[in-house]
Amino acid sequence: MLSNADVAAKLLEIRTLMEMAGMSFYKYMAFEKAAASVENAPPLRDIAAAGELTKLPSIGKSIAVVITQLLERGGADALDELYAIFPPTIVEVLGVSGIGAKTAASLWSDFQIGSLADLEAAIEGEVFAGVPRMGPKTIENWKRGILAYKGRQRRMPLARALRIAHEAMDYLRAGPAHDRLVYAGSARRQEVTVGDIDLVCTASDAAAITAYFAKWERARAVLAEGATKTSIWLDDGFQIDLRVLPDHLYGNLLQHFTGSREHNIKLREYAVRKSLRVSENGILNLETGDAITCADEPGVYEALGMAYIPPELRTGLDEIDRALAGTLPALLDARDLRGDFHMHCTWSDGRDSLEAMIAAAKARGYDYHAISDHSWGRGRTYGLDPEKLREQRALVEELSARVGMRTFCASEVDILPDGAMDFDDDVLAQLDVVIASVHSAFNIGREAMTARIIRACENPFVTIIGHPTGRMLGSFPGYDFDHDAVFAAAARTGTALEIDGQAQRLDLPAPLARRAKELGVTFTVDSDAHGVEDLTEIELGVGQARRAGLTKEDVLNTRSYEDVRAFISRKRGRA
């Protein structure tokens, strides 16, 4: 069955092909809005099974039919009708910068170019020689666009994209003088994967900075270069776009290039109703001709009469309505965290010693943390058996007292296929914190997996369900279970659900965390660090929590040490 992302991509494909076919603007934009809604919704199969697709924002009855068809057979009548006009591969041509819907339609009707391979062959064969509006400059731009398109086919994990963004900014800081420099786009919105990086810079001499960026030794190709913009392509096929404008436009520039596209469309639609036009160059009053420029980003939203919308919430769903109504949540901040419950050391599969991990947690300014090495598992060579766990507890207490750090003695305990825990209850009772995680038997089926996790929630000694879906970005989408049933069980039993900040996981995914919050769940945000340098990955977890709309009050490890102890005791009191 197609995932939410797959369905969203199909809806966007329908939208694009409808525009190419000359259909109504309002009809094809409805599919674009629906795609944004689907992308940020809980799993569609659950919503469809409950007959509640039309309860999602921007999903009417006709689009709900399309989504149902996509879920049931991977295709839809609306898409098949468009494929009768254009080949499915035409979307590749549309992916080339400089080729819009009208040009792509013309390339198909006039030259039968319906794929990227067709376009490359036509360019190589000089098919466009002498064709109006397809001169050497246009063809050269298309060649660059083809290169960029190929690079965009691979999305990069957020953590890696952020590392590259910082490397690029470090290079720029060593160059011509500038005022402000930040990354924007999907990286700033904390999306789990990133298609390309957007850098926003302000300076008095923009051309000097864009020219300097084009000379970065990491650039394999320069895709575009101008007085205010440079786009480069890296060796690994990743694109970075740099935009430079004067500092008084910083707020407008940052808002525009942070996106998302769907958010900016809705913002522009709202602005037009107030006779305003919003762009990176300011907010233009269409009646008076006056322009408002904003030195900071909150000023853009203030000028439009609404509360500031944090980047992580700019999904194109209901955030503008909530900003106008003043009902946006005060999102969790990394500075709110007072501890980290999930980290490993060399006693199991960590890279750094127990003492190093405790000292590093102390250095981060935490009030408390937990060492949570793996249980012994089924034949796992690096897990701790009950005796080793007792030895570790004694050492944890000694080192914590020496370092002056309150350390919970914990364990990440396997949830066995039947829902029993890898340690007996008498061993679990000796632990301060128990993180229960699924590490095996991923394919036991939806009902069995649901029952398995619920049974773990019902164990009075289980504090947290670790990385609840088990996903690994780029390799495993996660195991199948009834999310609502598990979330309801977690809320009922007082079991926290983890948002695991490990770069490969970022689990619980934001749309599911948003739903879990609706059902009353308490969360933890953890690093799942396997070494001292991994402790910073808790910040990636914070990004996902913010995308889910979580506040400080929703997260257990923003609370005091005493309140955490009380949370654990309340659940254990049911034993």
C-alpha positions in Angstrom: 0.0 0.0 0.0 1.3 3.5 -0.8 2.6 5.6 2.0 1.4 9.2 2.7 4.5 10.5 0.8 3.7 8.3 -2.2 0.1 9.5 -2.3 1.1 13.1 -1.9 3.5 12.7 -4.9 0.8 11.2 -7.0 -1.6 14.1 -6.1 1.1 16.5 -7.1 1.6 14.6 -10.4 -2.1 14.9 -11.1 -1.9 18.6 -10.3 1.0 19.2 -12.7 -0.5 17.2 -15.6 -3.8 19.0 -15.1 -2.0 22.3 -15.5 -0.3 21.0 -18.6 -3.6 20.0 -20.1 -4.9 23.5 -19.6 -7.4 22.6 -16.9 -8.9 25.1 -14.4 -6.4 26.8 -12.0 -8.7 26.2 -9.1 -9.1 22.5 -9.9 -5.4 21.7 -10.1 -4.5 23.9 -7.1 -7.0 21.8 -5.1 -4.8 18.8 -5.7 -1.7 20.8 -4.6 -3.4 21.7 -1.3 -4.6 18.1 -0.8 -1.0 16.9 -1.3 0.2 19.1 1.5 -2.6 17.9 3.8 -1.8 14.2 3.0 2.0 14.7 3.6 1.4 15.9 7.1 -1.5 13.6 8.1 -1.4 10.4 10.2 -1.3 7.2 8.1 -3.9 7.4 5.3 -4.8 3.7 5.4 -6.1 4.2 9.0 -8.0 7.3 8.1 -9.4 5.7 5.0 -10.4 2.6 6.9 -12.4 4.8 9.3 -14.0 6.6 6.4 -12.6 9.9 7.6 -10.6 11.2 4.6 -12.8 14.2 4.1 -12.1 15.3 7.7 -8.5 16.1 6.6 -8.0 19.8 5.6 -8.4 20.4 1.8 -9.8 16.9 1.1 -13.2 17.0 -0.5 -15.3 14.1 -1.7 -13.8 13.9 -5.2 -10.2 14.0 -4.0 -11.1 11.5 -1.3 -12.1 9.1 -4.1 -8.8 9.6 -5.9 -6.9 8.9 -2.6 -8.9 5.8 -2.0 -8.1 4.5 -5.5 -4.4 5.3 -5.0 -4.4 3.4 -1.7 -6.3 0.4 -3.1 -4.5 -0.1 -6.4 -1.6 2.4 -6.6 -3.3 4.3 -9.4 -6.4 6.4 -10.0 -8.9 7.1 -12.8 -7.9 10.8 -12.8 -4.3 9.9 -13.4 -5.1 7.3 -16.0 -7.1 9.9 -18.0 -4.1 12.3 -17.9 -1.7 9.5 -19.0 -3.9 9.1 -22.1 -2.8 12.7 -22.9 0.8 12.7 -21.7 3.3 9.9 -20.9 4.0 9.4 -17.2 7.6 10.3 -17.8 6.7 13.8 -18.8 7.1 14.8 -15.1 10.8 14.3 -15.6 10.9 17.1 -18.2 8.9 19.3 -15.8 11.5 18.7 -13.2 14.1 20.6 -15.3 14.4 24.2 -14.1 13.4 26.6 -16.8 10.8 24.2 -18.2 7.3 25.0 -17.1 3.9 23.4 -17.9 3.4 25.3 -21.2 6.9 24.5 -22.4 6.7 20.9 -21.4 3.4 20.6 -23.2 4.9 22.2 -26.3 7.9 19.9 -26.2 5.6 16.9 -26.2 3.2 18.2 -28.9 5.9 19.6 -31.2 8.8 17.2 -30.7 7.4 14.2 -28.9 9.7 14.8 -26.0 8.1 12.9 -23.1 11.1 12.0 -20.8 14.4 13.2 -19.6 16.1 10.8 -21.9 14.2 12.2 -24.9 15.2 15.8 -23.9 18.9 14.8 -23.5 18.8 13.1 -26.9 17.2 16.1 -28.5 19.8 18.5 -27.1 22.6 16.2 -28.1 21.1 15.9 -31.7 20.7 19.7 -31.9 17.0 19.3 -32.6 16.3 22.8 -31.3 18.7 24.6 -33.6 16.9 27.6 -35.1 13.8 27.1 -33.1 12.4 30.4 -31.7 12.9 30.9 -27.9 15.2 27.8 -27.8 18.5 29.4 -28.5 22.0 28.5 -27.1 21.4 30.3 -23.8 18.1 28.4 -23.2 19.7 25.1 -24.1 22.6 25.7 -21.8 20.2 26.5 -18.9 18.3 23.3 -19.7 21.6 21.3 -19.5 22.2 22.8 -16.1 18.6 22.0 -15.1 19.0 18.4 -16.2 22.1 18.1 -13.9 20.2 19.7 -11.0 17.1 17.4 -11.6 19.3 14.3 -11.4 20.8 15.5 -8.2 17.3 16.1 -6.7 16.2 12.5 -7.2 18.1 11.6 -4.0 16.9 13.2 -0.9 19.4 13.6 1.9 18.8 12.8 5.6 18.3 16.0 7.6 21.4 15.5 9.8 23.7 15.2 6.7 22.0 18.2 5.0 22.6 20.3 8.1 26.3 19.4 8.2 26.7 20.4 4.6 24.8 23.6 5.2 27.2 24.5 8.0 30.2 23.7 5.9 28.9 26.0 3.1 28.3 28.8 5.6 31.7 28.3 7.1 33.2 28.8 3.6 31.0 31.9 3.1 32.1 33.4 6.4 35.7 33.3 5.2 34.8 35.4 2.1 33.4 38.9 1.4 31.7 40.8 4.2 28.1 40.1 4.9 25.5 40.9 7.6 23.5 37.8 8.3 23.7 34.2 7.0 21.4 31.3 7.7 20.0 28.2 6.1 16.4 28.1 5.1 14.1 25.8 3.2 13.2 22.2 4.3 16.3 22.0 6.5 15.1 24.9 8.6 11.6 23.4 8.7 13.3 20.3 10.1 11.9 17.9 7.5 13.4 14.4 7.9 14.9 14.5 4.4 16.1 17.4 2.3 16.0 17.8 -1.5 18.4 20.8 -1.6 19.8 23.4 0.7 18.7 27.1 0.6 21.1 29.6 2.1 19.9 33.2 2.8 22.4 36.0 3.2 22.3 39.8 3.5 25.1 42.1 2.4 25.8 45.4 0.7 27.8 43.8 -2.1 25.7 40.8 -3.1 27.5 40.1 -6.3 30.9 39.7 -4.5 29.4 37.0 -2.3 27.6 35.1 -5.1 30.8 35.1 -7.2 32.8 33.9 -4.3 30.4 31.0 -3.6 30.6 29.9 -7.2 34.3 29.3 -6.7 33.9 26.9 -3.7 36.1 23.9 -4.3 33.3 21.5 -3.4 31.2 22.8 -6.4 31.2 20.2 -9.2 29.1 22.5 -11.4 27.6 26.0 -11.2 24.0 25.7 -12.1 23.2 29.4 -12.0 25.2 32.6 -11.2 23.9 36.1 -11.0 24.2 39.3 -9.0 21.9 38.0 -6.1 21.8 34.3 -6.6 24.2 31.3 -7.1 23.3 27.7 -7.4 25.9 25.0 -7.2 25.9 21.2 -7.5 28.2 19.2 -5.2 30.1 16.0 -6.0 27.5 13.9 -4.4 24.7 15.3 -6.5 23.3 17.8 -4.0 22.3 21.3 -4.8 22.8 24.4 -2.8 21.0 27.7 -3.6 22.4 30.9 -2.2 20.3 34.1 -2.3 21.7 37.5 -1.2 19.8 40.7 -0.7 20.2 43.9 1.4 19.9 43.6 5.1 16.7 45.6 5.4 15.0 42.7 3.5 16.3 40.0 5.8 12.9 39.1 7.3 11.1 39.0 3.9 14.0 37.0 2.4 14.1 34.4 5.1 10.3 33.9 5.3 10.1 33.5 1.5 12.9 30.9 1.2 12.0 29.0 4.3 8.7 27.9 2.7 7.0 25.5 2.5 5.7 26.1 -1.0 2.2 25.3 0.2 2.5 27.6 3.2 3.7 30.5 1.0 0.8 29.9 -1.4 -1.7 30.2 1.4 0.0 33.2 2.8 -0.1 34.9 -0.6 -3.7 34.0 -1.0 -4.5 35.6 2.4 -2.5 38.7 1.5 -4.2 39.2 -1.8 -7.5 39.3 0.0 -6.1 42.3 1.9 -4.8 43.9 -1.3 -1.2 42.9 -0.5 1.5 41.1 -2.4 4.1 39.1 -0.4 7.5 38.3 -1.8 11.2 38.2 -0.8 11.4 41.9 -1.8 8.8 43.0 0.7 5.0 43.3 1.2 3.5 45.6 -1.5 0.2 47.4 -0.9 -1.5 47.0 -4.3 -3.8 50.0 -3.7 -1.2 52.6 -2.6 2.0 51.2 -4.0 3.7 51.4 -0.6 6.0 48.6 0.3 6.8 47.2 3.8 10.2 45.7 4.3 11.0 43.6 7.4 14.4 43.4 9.1 13.3 40.3 10.9 11.0 37.4 10.1 8.3 38.0 12.8 7.7 41.4 11.3 6.4 39.7 8.1 3.7 38.0 10.0 3.0 41.0 12.1 2.5 43.1 9.0 -0.1 40.7 7.8 -2.0 40.9 11.1 -1.1 37.4 12.5 1.1 35.8 15.1 4.5 34.6 14.1 4.4 31.0 12.7 7.5 28.9 13.6 9.2 27.3 10.6 8.4 23.8 11.7 4.7 24.5 11.5 4.7 26.0 8.0 3.1 23.0 6.3 0.3 24.6 4.4 -2.4 23.1 6.7 -4.2 25.1 9.3 -1.3 27.2 10.7 -2.4 30.5 9.1 -5.9 30.2 10.5 -4.4 29.4 13.9 -2.0 32.3 13.7 -4.9 34.6 12.9 -6.9 33.2 15.8 -3.9 33.4 18.2 -4.1 29.7 19.0 -0.6 28.5 17.9 1.2 26.5 20.6 4.3 27.8 22.3 6.6 25.1 20.9 9.1 23.1 22.8 12.6 24.6 22.8 15.9 22.7 23.2 16.6 24.9 26.2 13.5 23.4 27.9 15.1 20.0 28.1 16.5 19.1 31.5 17.8 15.6 30.7 18.1 12.8 28.2 16.8 9.3 29.0 18.3 7.3 26.1 22.1 6.8 25.7 24.5 3.9 25.5 28.1 3.3 26.5 30.7 0.6 26.0 28.9 -1.7 28.4 26.6 -2.5 25.4 27.1 -1.1 21.9 28.2 2.4 22.7 31.6 3.8 21.7 32.5 5.8 24.8 32.9 4.7 28.4 30.2 5.0 31.1 32.3 7.7 32.8 32.6 9.7 29.6 28.9 9.6 28.9 28.1 10.8 32.5 30.6 13.6 32.3 29.3 14.7 28.8 25.7 14.8 30.1 27.0 16.9 33.0 28.8 19.2 30.5 25.6 19.7 28.6 24.0 21.3 31.7 21.5 18.5 32.3 19.9 18.1 35.7 19.7 14.4 35.2 20.1 11.7 32.5 19.9 7.9 32.1 22.4 5.3 31.0 20.1 2.9 29.1 22.3 0.1 27.7 20.6 -2.8 25.9 19.2 -5.9 27.6 20.7 -9.2 26.7 18.2 -10.0 24.0 18.0 -13.2 22.0 21.6 -14.1 21.6 22.8 -10.5 21.5 26.5 -10.5 22.4 26.6 -6.9 23.6 23.6 -6.8 25.8 23.6 -6.8 29.6 22.4 -9.8 31.6 20.8 -9.2 35.0 24.1 -9.6 36.9 26.0 -7.2 34.6 23.1 -4.8 35.0 23.5 -4.9 38.8 27.3 -4.3 38.4 26.6 -1.3 36.2 24.1 0.2 38.7 26.7 0.2 41.4 29.2 1.9 39.1 26.6 4.4 37.9 25.9 5.4 41.5 29.6 5.8 42.3 30.5 7.8 39.1 27.4 10.0 39.4 28.3 10.9 43.0 31.9 11.7 41.9 30.8 13.8 38.9 27.9 15.5 40.7 25.3 14.3 38.2 22.0 12.6 38.9 22.0 9.5 36.6 19.1 7.2 36.4 20.1 3.5 36.1 18.1 2.4 33.1 18.0 -0.2 30.3 16.6 -0.3 26.8 14.8 -3.6 27.1 13.6 -5.7 24.1 9.9 -6.2 23.7 9.6 -9.9 22.8 7.2 -11.0 20.0 4.5 -11.8 22.5 4.8 -8.5 24.3 6.7 -9.8 27.3 9.8 -8.0 28.3 13.4 -9.3 27.9 13.9 -9.0 31.7 11.5 -10.4 34.3 9.6 -7.9 36.4 11.9 -8.4 39.4 14.8 -7.2 37.3 12.8 -4.3 35.8 11.8 -3.2 39.3 15.5 -2.6 40.1 15.8 -0.1 37.3 15.0 3.6 37.6 13.8 3.9 34.0 12.8 1.2 31.5 12.8 2.0 27.8 10.9 -0.8 26.0 11.8 -1.2 22.3 11.1 -3.6 19.4 14.3 -4.8 17.9 13.3 -8.0 16.2 10.3 -9.9 14.6 9.2 -6.8 12.6 6.8 -8.8 10.3 4.5 -10.5 12.8 1.5 -8.7 11.4 -0.5 -5.6 12.3 -2.7 -7.2 15.0 0.1 -9.1 16.7 2.4 -6.0 16.6 -0.4 -3.8 18.1 -1.0 -6.3 20.9 2.8 -6.6 21.5 3.3 -2.9 22.0 0.1 -2.5 24.1 1.2 -5.3 26.4 4.5 -3.5 26.9 2.7 -0.3 27.7 0.6 -2.2 30.3 3.7 -3.4 32.1 3.9 -1.2 35.2 7.7 -1.0 35.1 7.9 0.3 31.5 8.5 4.0 31.5 9.0 4.8 27.8 8.3 3.1 24.4 11.5 3.6 22.5 11.6 4.7 18.8 7.9 3.5 18.5 7.6 2.7 14.8 11.1 1.3 14.4 11.7 3.2 11.2 15.2 3.6 9.7 15.3 6.5 7.2 16.1 5.3 3.7 16.0 1.6 4.5 12.9 0.6 6.7 9.6 2.5 6.9 8.7 0.9 10.2 6.5 -2.0 11.3 2.8 -2.0 10.9 0.5 -1.5 13.9 -2.7 0.3 14.9 -1.3 3.7 15.9 -4.4 5.0 17.6 -4.8 1.8 19.7 -1.2 2.0 20.9 -1.4 5.8 21.6 -4.6 5.3 23.6 -2.9 2.5 25.6 0.1 4.7 26.3 -2.1 7.6 27.5 -4.2 5.2 29.6 -1.3 3.5 31.3 0.9 6.6 31.8 3.6 5.3 29.4 5.7 7.9 27.6 6.4 7.6 23.8 9.8 8.6 22.7 10.8 11.0 19.9 14.2 9.5 19.1 16.6 12.0 17.8 19.1 9.6 16.3 19.8 10.8 12.8 18.7 7.5 11.1 15.4 7.3 13.1 13.7 10.6 14.0 11.0 8.4 15.5 8.1 9.0 16.5 7.4 10.8 13.1 5.9 14.2 13.5 2.5 13.4 12.0 2.1 10.5 14.4 3.3 12.5 17.4 0.7 15.1 16.5 -2.0 12.5 16.6 -0.6 10.9 19.8 -0.8 14.3 21.5 -4.5 14.6 20.6 -5.0 11.3 22.4 -3.3 12.6 25.6 0.2 11.0 25.3 3.2 12.2 27.3 6.5 12.2 25.3 10.2 12.1 25.8 12.8 13.6 23.4 16.0 11.7 23.5 19.3 11.4 21.7 19.7 7.6 21.6 23.4 8.5 21.7 26.0 5.8 21.2 28.9 8.2 21.8 29.6 11.6 23.3 29.3 13.4 20.0 25.9 11.9 19.4 24.3 13.7 22.4 23.7 16.7 20.2 21.2 14.6 18.1 18.6 15.3 20.8 18.2 18.6 18.9 17.0 16.7 15.9 14.4 15.1 18.1 13.4 18.6 19.3 12.9 19.6 15.6 10.5 16.7 15.1 8.6 17.5 18.3 8.2 21.1 17.1 6.9 19.9 13.8 4.3 17.9 15.8 3.3 21.0 17.7 4.5 19.7 21.0 5.0 22.1 23.9 7.2 22.0 27.0 4.2 20.6 29.0 3.9 17.6 26.6 7.5 16.4 27.3 8.6 14.4 30.3 12.2 15.4 30.3 11.4 19.1 30.6 10.2 18.4 34.1 12.2 18.4 37.4 14.0 15.4 38.7 11.4 15.0 41.4 8.5 15.3 38.9 10.1 12.6 36.7 10.4 10.3 39.7 6.7 11.0 40.5 5.7 10.1 36.9 7.5 6.8 37.2 6.1 6.1 40.7 2.5 6.8 39.6 2.7 4.1 37.0 4.6 1.6 39.2 1.9 2.2 41.8 -0.4 0.2 39.6 1.7 -2.9 39.9 
